[in-house]
Amino acid sequence: GRPAAGITIVDLTSAQDAMQYGVSLTGVYIKEVTGENAKKAGLKAGDLVYMINKKEVTSSDMLINEIRSHKIGDKVTFTVVRDDKMHEIKVKLQEATQ
């Protein structure tokens, strides 16, 4: 199987997109947290994914490719912005369900 973080993400590339989600910054947002590991780690819907493993997240494709460069069971570090604060959250990758 393929590794997955257990999150559904959405690219908000324009101010209009961001406003629809009630956020002020554009970027890659967590739409839904579906995986047990991600839930336990503390990722939340509405988090802006700023970095993964110290690499700036520029698009959902970049984020997915970074996750896929690892193995199931590896830990990756998400840096997310929530309530104008940075949070580092380590997530153990699980097997993709699709």
Phi, psi and omega in degrees: 000173179261149176285148178214154179271345181082034178226153171255128185242159178221136177274118173253102189259348179233160178301325180295316176302312183300317180298324179299328180265002177073029179238160185260340183254145173275160179149198180261118182250151173275117180276322184206143175255114187253334186267145179301317182297317180294321178296313180299321182292332177111011174292146182227150173301137181099349176291138172270120179279107184270315179217156169229125182050045176069010176256132180294133180274117184257341180197165177295326178299316180299316180298313180298316179298320178296316179297318182290346178280358179251179179251158173302132181099342175293154174257135175239152180254116174268134168253116183241154174255125179219127181053044179062018177237149176272138176229131173262124184231122179270129181236130175277123182291141180246175178283136178297141183273347181244000000 
